[in-house]
Amino acid sequence: MTTQVHKLLTEKFHASQECWTSNLRTREGLPAFIGVESEYADFTVDDPAVCRRITEWLTGIGTAGTERWVGCHVAYHFEVKATANRCAEAFSMSNAQMALVSTSAVRTECAVAGI
């Protein structure tokens, strides 16, 4: 699953390999991630140009609330989870992942005038 997310981020949004902030990246022949993995989501996208493309795409497909991010510097943190069954199936997260999600929550502030 992480391979598919990496492919989407690099091919559709032109993200660099550095956005894959997980040790699983070595399975695809990429260099090992040198950060503390528990401090990052599986993918961390903070390049302004890439984030702008993701925001424009999300806004373009009608994702609610994303229009307020246009013109803002937004960072995206993707935690990849899979289930054995349907999408509504429960999945597990570690305490570290829950803490990361809590500290990376969407904030509505934006330094751009009028937003």
C-alpha positions, -999 to +999 in steps of 0.1 A: +000+000+000+028+025+008+043+018-026+011+029-042+009+061-022+045+069-030+038+063-067+008+087-065+027+114-047+057+112-071+039+108-104+008+129-099+022+157-076+059+154-084+069+149-047+105+139-041+115+106-025+123+125+007+085+127+014+085+089+022+094+092+059+092+055+068+118+028+068+096+008+044+111+030+016+141+006+014+118-020-001+117+001-032+154+006-034+154+041-018+179+051+008+170+043+044+150+070+062+174+087+087+149+105+109+132+091+140+103+072+123+080+075+153+081+113+149+068+112+113+038+100+094+045+074+067+046+103+042+054+140+051+049+165+023+060+200+031+074+212-002+053+243-009+050+236-047+039+200-041+015+210-013+000+236-036-006+209-062-022+186-037-044+214-023-055+224-059-063+188-067-083+183-035-102+216-041-108+206-077-124+173-068-147+190-043-131+180-010-150+201+016-131+228+033-099+227+012-107+260-006-096+278+026-061+264+022-055+279-013-027+304-010-016+290+024+015+270+032+000+236+041+020+205+050+005+171+045+011+141+068-002+108+054-004+078+076-011+047+055-034+020+069-049-010+053-076-035+063-083-071+054-118-063+044-140-033+034-131+003+039-154+006+069-133-021+087-115-010+119-077-005+118-052+000+146-029+028+154+000+030+179+000+056+207+028+074+188+007+076+157-023+089+176-001+116+193+013+126+158-023+129+144-033+150+174-004+174+170-007+176+132-044+184+131-058+208+106-054+244+116-075+271+100-051+300+104-036+314+073-012+343+068-027+352+035-048+384+037-085+378+035-084+342+044 
